[in-house]
Amino acid sequence: MIKIILIIVAVFIVYCLIEMIRELRDFRVTKYRICSQKLNGIKREKKIIFLSDLHNRMYGEENERLLESIRNQHPDLILIGGDMLVRKDGNSYDKTVHFLAKLPGICPVYCANGNHEQKLKELPDKYEQSYEEYKKALTASGIHMLENASETVKLDEVPVKLSGLEIPLGAYARFGKKELSLKEITDRIGEHGDDYQILLAHHPGYMKEYLAYGADLILGGHYHGCVVQLPWIGGVISTNFTLFPKYSGGIYPEGEQTAVVSRGLGTHSVPLRLWNWPELIVLELSGNER
């Protein structure tokens, strides 16, 4: 009996190792449908690509496989949720910039920062890499940067407010949770307003606060799917060592609001994934009347 159990355990371990290798080599396309009464004026369904947590990962030469997948979706808009690079010294972001610079040739692109970009910006003397050069390259390619800022776009004459939020760096501490007040959010990006609002807020650990702010669609990342995704349970451990966080990856309807948390396209501190494929997210937006 013990021998049978050991064989089963060994087979399971081998399976897990093979699966982890598979998941580190490719990505999947995840589609979510988002409906809102505020979008009733949209004549046809709009596709929005959401990219997050690439961390300098390359899928093919010059990320051509990822680019091809994005092009094949024929998106109306591309939103970037941050952590596209790695802030660590010795990690060049040139290839990532080259990839991102191609995106405006597909459709309009709006980019918010994650903690990696934010640390480069706020602690310039600590890192070899230059945030200003990174930002300059992106804006020169036509990418709109949302650094505690908002811009309004029209989807078939329906105004949609795009906001990028940068929370205090202390909120990304490995242990513990810094409080984030509603006032801190509004001081950074202004009041919610009446238009449909998409909020790019990298850290999903503050989803309760983002929902209280009132954004209609909140897009986060940062957790990388919490390493392992368990069926019916979700992610196991977050980047700040929270066990089984509610918003680990996926779509979360919250009344009239919706939260989407990307499992990311790359890895960083823990280069492992199990039942937790890297993902390219496609959001299909339409009104409730469709």
C-alpha positions as CSV (number, residue, x, y, z in Angstrom):
1,M,0.0,0.0,0.0
2,I,2.8,2.4,0.9
3,K,4.5,1.6,-2.4
4,I,1.4,2.5,-4.3
5,I,1.1,5.8,-2.4
6,L,4.7,6.6,-3.2
7,I,4.2,5.9,-6.9
8,I,1.1,8.1,-7.0
9,V,3.0,10.9,-5.2
10,A,5.9,10.6,-7.6
11,V,3.7,10.7,-10.6
12,F,1.9,13.7,-9.3
13,I,5.2,15.5,-8.7
14,V,6.4,14.8,-12.2
15,Y,3.1,16.0,-13.6
16,C,3.3,19.2,-11.6
17,L,6.9,19.8,-12.8
18,I,5.9,19.2,-16.5
19,E,2.9,21.5,-16.1
20,M,5.0,24.3,-14.5
21,I,7.4,24.1,-17.4
22,R,4.5,24.3,-19.9
23,E,3.0,27.3,-18.2
24,L,6.3,29.2,-18.2
25,R,6.7,28.9,-22.0
26,D,3.4,30.1,-23.3
27,F,0.3,32.3,-22.5
28,R,-3.4,32.0,-23.1
29,V,-6.1,34.5,-24.2
30,T,-8.7,35.1,-21.6
31,K,-12.0,36.9,-22.6
32,Y,-14.4,38.6,-20.3
33,R,-17.7,40.3,-21.3
34,I,-18.4,43.6,-19.6
35,C,-21.9,45.1,-19.8
36,S,-23.1,48.4,-18.3
37,Q,-26.1,50.6,-18.8
38,K,-23.6,53.5,-19.1
39,L,-22.4,51.9,-22.3
40,N,-25.8,51.6,-24.0
41,G,-24.8,54.1,-26.7
42,I,-22.1,51.8,-28.1
43,K,-23.2,50.6,-31.5
44,R,-21.1,47.4,-31.6
45,E,-19.1,45.5,-29.0
46,K,-15.8,47.1,-28.3
47,K,-12.6,45.0,-27.6
48,I,-10.1,46.2,-25.1
49,I,-6.8,44.4,-24.6
50,F,-5.4,44.5,-21.0
51,L,-1.7,43.8,-20.5
52,S,-0.1,43.5,-17.1
53,D,3.0,42.2,-15.4
54,L,5.1,41.3,-18.5
55,H,8.3,41.8,-16.5
56,N,10.5,41.9,-19.6
57,R,9.2,38.4,-20.7
58,M,9.6,37.6,-24.4
59,Y,7.2,35.3,-26.3
60,G,9.2,34.7,-29.5
61,E,11.7,37.0,-31.2
62,E,10.8,40.6,-30.3
63,N,7.6,39.3,-28.6
64,E,6.2,38.6,-32.0
65,R,3.9,35.8,-30.7
66,L,2.3,38.2,-28.3
67,L,2.0,40.9,-30.9
68,E,0.4,38.5,-33.3
69,S,-2.1,37.5,-30.7
70,I,-3.0,41.1,-30.0
71,R,-3.4,41.9,-33.6
72,N,-5.6,38.9,-34.2
73,Q,-8.1,40.3,-31.6
74,H,-8.6,43.5,-33.7
75,P,-8.8,45.6,-30.5
76,D,-10.3,49.1,-30.3
77,L,-8.1,50.0,-27.3
78,I,-5.1,48.7,-25.4
79,L,-4.7,49.3,-21.7
80,I,-1.4,48.6,-19.9
81,G,-1.6,48.0,-16.1
82,G,2.1,48.3,-15.2
83,D,5.1,46.1,-14.3
84,M,6.0,45.7,-17.9
85,L,9.7,45.8,-16.9
86,V,11.9,44.7,-14.0
87,R,13.5,47.5,-11.9
88,K,16.5,45.3,-10.8
89,D,19.9,46.6,-12.0
90,G,21.3,44.6,-14.9
91,N,17.9,44.0,-16.4
92,S,17.6,46.0,-19.6
93,Y,14.1,47.1,-20.6
94,D,15.1,47.9,-24.2
95,K,13.3,44.9,-25.7
96,T,10.2,45.6,-23.7
97,V,10.2,49.2,-24.9
98,H,10.6,48.0,-28.5
99,F,7.6,45.7,-28.1
100,L,5.4,48.4,-26.5
101,A,6.3,50.9,-29.1
102,K,4.7,48.7,-31.8
103,L,1.3,48.7,-30.0
104,P,0.1,52.2,-31.1
105,G,0.3,50.9,-34.7
106,I,-2.6,48.6,-33.8
107,C,-4.9,51.0,-31.9
108,P,-4.7,53.7,-29.2
109,V,-2.7,52.7,-26.1
110,Y,-3.0,54.0,-22.6
111,C,-0.5,53.0,-19.9
112,A,-0.4,53.1,-16.1
113,N,2.5,52.2,-13.9
114,G,3.0,49.3,-11.5
115,N,5.3,49.3,-8.5
116,H,8.4,48.5,-10.7
117,E,8.0,51.6,-12.9
118,Q,6.9,53.7,-9.9
119,K,10.1,52.8,-7.9
120,L,12.3,53.7,-10.9
121,K,10.5,57.1,-11.0
122,E,10.4,57.9,-7.3
123,L,13.9,56.4,-6.4
124,P,16.0,57.5,-9.4
125,D,19.3,57.4,-7.5
126,K,18.9,53.7,-6.5
127,Y,18.7,52.1,-9.9
128,E,20.8,52.2,-13.1
129,Q,17.7,52.3,-15.3
130,S,16.1,55.6,-16.1
131,Y,12.3,56.0,-15.8
132,E,12.4,59.3,-17.8
133,E,14.0,57.5,-20.7
134,Y,11.4,54.7,-20.5
135,K,8.6,57.2,-20.4
136,K,10.1,59.3,-23.2
137,A,10.4,56.2,-25.5
138,L,6.8,55.2,-24.8
139,T,5.3,58.7,-25.3
140,A,7.3,59.1,-28.5
141,S,5.7,56.0,-29.9
142,G,2.2,57.4,-29.2
143,I,1.4,55.8,-25.9
144,H,-0.6,57.9,-23.5
145,M,0.8,57.7,-19.9
146,L,-1.6,57.8,-17.1
147,E,0.4,58.7,-14.0
148,N,-2.2,59.7,-11.4
149,A,-4.1,61.1,-14.3
150,S,-7.2,60.6,-16.4
151,E,-8.1,60.9,-20.1
152,T,-11.5,60.6,-21.7
153,V,-12.0,58.6,-25.0
154,K,-15.1,58.1,-27.1
155,L,-16.4,54.7,-27.9
156,D,-19.1,55.4,-30.5
157,E,-19.6,58.8,-28.9
158,V,-20.0,57.2,-25.4
159,P,-17.5,59.0,-23.2
160,V,-15.2,56.6,-21.2
161,K,-12.9,58.0,-18.6
162,L,-9.5,56.1,-18.3
163,S,-7.6,56.7,-15.1
164,G,-4.3,55.4,-13.9
165,L,-3.7,55.4,-10.1
166,E,-0.3,55.3,-8.4
167,I,-0.7,54.5,-4.7
168,P,2.1,55.2,-2.1
169,L,5.1,52.8,-2.5
170,G,4.7,51.8,1.1
171,A,1.5,50.0,0.1
172,Y,3.6,47.5,-1.8
173,A,5.5,46.3,1.4
174,R,6.0,42.6,1.6
175,F,4.3,42.3,4.9
176,G,1.4,44.2,6.5
177,K,-1.0,46.5,4.8
178,K,-0.8,50.2,4.7
179,E,-4.2,52.0,4.9
180,L,-5.4,53.8,1.7
181,S,-8.1,56.3,2.2
182,L,-10.7,57.5,-0.3
183,K,-9.2,61.0,0.0
184,E,-5.8,59.7,-1.1
185,I,-7.4,58.2,-4.2
186,T,-9.4,61.3,-5.1
187,D,-6.4,63.6,-4.4
188,R,-4.5,61.6,-7.0
189,I,-7.0,61.1,-9.8
190,G,-10.0,63.3,-8.9
191,E,-13.6,62.5,-8.3
192,H,-15.3,59.5,-10.0
193,G,-17.8,61.6,-12.1
194,D,-20.8,60.5,-14.2
195,D,-19.0,58.9,-17.2
196,Y,-18.2,55.2,-17.4
197,Q,-14.7,55.0,-15.7
198,I,-12.0,52.4,-16.2
199,L,-9.5,52.5,-13.4
200,L,-6.0,51.0,-13.8
201,A,-5.0,50.3,-10.3
202,H,-2.1,47.8,-10.1
203,H,-2.4,46.5,-6.5
204,P,-5.6,44.3,-6.1
205,G,-5.1,44.2,-2.3
206,Y,-6.9,47.6,-2.2
207,M,-9.9,46.5,-4.3
208,K,-12.3,47.4,-1.5
209,E,-11.0,51.0,-1.6
210,Y,-11.2,51.2,-5.4
211,L,-14.8,50.0,-5.3
212,A,-15.7,52.6,-2.7
213,Y,-14.2,55.2,-5.0
214,G,-16.8,54.3,-7.5
215,A,-15.0,53.3,-10.7
216,D,-17.2,51.2,-13.0
217,L,-14.4,48.8,-14.2
218,I,-11.2,48.2,-12.1
219,L,-8.2,46.5,-13.7
220,G,-5.4,45.2,-11.5
221,G,-2.5,42.8,-11.6
222,H,0.5,42.5,-9.4
223,Y,-0.2,39.1,-7.8
224,H,0.7,37.0,-10.9
225,G,-2.2,34.7,-10.1
226,C,-0.7,33.9,-6.7
227,V,1.7,31.3,-8.0
228,V,-0.8,28.4,-7.8
229,Q,-4.5,28.6,-8.8
230,L,-6.7,26.0,-7.1
231,P,-10.1,25.1,-8.6
232,W,-13.1,26.7,-6.8
233,I,-10.6,28.4,-4.4
234,G,-8.4,30.7,-6.4
235,G,-4.8,31.8,-5.8
236,V,-2.8,30.4,-3.0
237,I,-0.3,33.2,-1.9
238,S,0.0,36.8,-3.1
239,T,3.2,38.8,-3.6
240,N,2.8,40.3,-0.1
241,F,2.4,36.8,1.4
242,T,-1.4,36.9,1.9
243,L,-2.9,33.5,1.8
244,F,-5.9,32.9,-0.5
245,P,-6.6,36.6,-1.3
246,K,-10.1,37.2,-2.7
247,Y,-8.9,39.0,-5.8
248,S,-6.1,36.7,-7.0
249,G,-7.0,36.6,-10.7
250,G,-10.2,36.6,-12.8
251,I,-13.4,38.6,-13.0
252,Y,-15.3,39.7,-10.0
253,P,-18.8,41.3,-10.5
254,E,-19.5,43.7,-7.6
255,G,-23.1,44.9,-8.1
256,E,-23.0,47.5,-10.9
257,Q,-19.2,47.5,-10.8
258,T,-16.7,45.0,-12.1
259,A,-13.2,44.1,-11.1
260,V,-10.7,42.2,-13.3
261,V,-7.4,41.0,-12.0
262,S,-4.8,39.8,-14.5
263,R,-2.7,36.8,-13.7
264,G,0.0,38.6,-15.7
265,L,2.2,37.6,-18.6
266,G,5.5,37.1,-16.7
267,T,7.0,36.3,-13.4
268,H,9.4,38.0,-11.0
269,S,10.3,37.1,-7.4
270,V,8.9,33.5,-7.7
271,P,9.4,32.2,-11.2
272,L,6.8,29.5,-10.9
273,R,3.2,28.9,-12.1
274,L,0.9,26.0,-11.6
275,W,-2.6,25.8,-13.0
276,N,-2.0,29.5,-13.5
277,W,-1.3,30.3,-17.1
278,P,0.1,33.7,-18.1
279,E,-2.7,35.5,-19.9
280,L,-3.6,38.1,-22.4
281,I,-6.9,39.6,-21.4
282,V,-9.6,40.7,-23.9
283,L,-12.4,42.7,-22.5
284,E,-15.6,42.8,-24.6
285,L,-17.6,45.9,-23.7
286,S,-21.2,46.5,-24.5
287,G,-24.3,48.1,-23.1
288,N,-27.0,46.3,-21.1
289,E,-29.5,46.7,-23.9
290,R,-27.6,44.3,-26.2
